[in-house]
Amino acid sequence: MAMVNRATSLVVTIHDSNKLTPPLWEPIRLSTAMLTRLWWHTKAYGTVLMIALVTLLSLIFLRIYCTSRKLLLVSTHQNVARNKCHTLTDNLLD
């Protein structure tokens, strides 16, 4: 008889969260949560986009560099060929 079940004598109260926060604060709370989420997504996607941008700029630079090298080699080759022709004809005329 001395043992009493104390679990049944405990009172459990659950507070409604809508009553604790006034409706005026709800949009502020939601916008803060959205901004926090946007900030974390921006950090992650920003890193990926920056790497993609650097890669794209590097490829464009390499394309311009290779094209200019080919043009320079072609023009240099033509000048060398002309000079060889002139030196040959000059030597033949002498």
C-alpha positions in Angstrom: 0.0 0.0 0.0 2.9 2.3 0.5 3.8 2.2 -3.2 1.8 4.6 -5.3 2.0 4.8 -9.1 3.4 8.3 -9.5 3.4 8.2 -13.4 -0.4 8.6 -13.5 -0.3 11.6 -11.2 2.0 13.7 -13.5 0.3 16.4 -15.5 1.5 16.8 -19.1 0.8 20.2 -20.7 1.5 21.0 -24.3 1.6 24.6 -25.3 0.3 25.6 -28.7 3.1 27.4 -30.5 0.7 29.7 -32.3 -0.4 31.1 -29.1 3.2 31.8 -27.9 4.2 33.7 -31.1 1.9 36.4 -32.2 0.9 36.4 -35.8 2.9 39.6 -36.4 6.2 37.7 -35.9 5.4 34.8 -38.2 6.4 36.6 -41.5 9.6 37.8 -39.9 10.4 34.3 -38.7 9.7 32.8 -42.1 11.7 35.4 -44.0 14.7 34.9 -41.6 14.5 31.1 -42.3 14.3 31.7 -46.0 17.3 34.1 -46.0 19.3 31.6 -43.9 18.5 28.8 -46.4 19.3 31.1 -49.3 22.6 32.0 -47.8 23.7 28.4 -47.4 22.6 27.5 -50.9 24.4 30.6 -52.3 27.7 29.6 -50.6 27.5 26.1 -52.0 26.3 27.0 -55.5 28.6 30.1 -55.6 31.7 27.9 -55.2 30.5 25.6 -58.0 29.7 28.5 -60.3 33.0 30.2 -59.7 34.9 27.0 -60.6 32.8 26.7 -63.8 33.4 30.3 -64.7 37.2 30.0 -64.2 37.2 26.8 -66.3 35.3 28.5 -69.1 37.6 31.6 -69.1 40.6 29.3 -69.2 39.2 27.4 -72.1 38.5 30.7 -74.0 42.0 31.9 -73.3 43.5 28.7 -74.5 41.4 28.8 -77.7 42.6 32.4 -78.4 46.2 31.5 -77.6 46.2 28.4 -79.8 44.6 30.3 -82.7 47.1 33.1 -82.4 50.0 30.7 -82.4 48.7 29.0 -85.5 48.3 32.3 -87.3 51.8 33.4 -86.1 53.3 30.1 -87.4 51.6 30.4 -90.7 52.7 34.0 -91.2 56.2 33.2 -90.1 56.4 30.2 -92.4 55.2 32.3 -95.4 57.8 35.0 -94.6 60.6 32.4 -94.3 59.5 30.8 -97.6 59.5 34.2 -99.3 63.0 35.0 -97.9 64.3 31.7 -99.1 62.9 32.3 -102.6 64.5 35.7 -102.7 67.8 34.5 -101.5 67.8 31.7 -104.1 67.0 34.1 -106.9 69.5 36.6 -105.7 72.2 33.9 -105.6 71.3 32.8 -109.1 71.4 36.3 -110.5 74.8 36.9 -109.0 
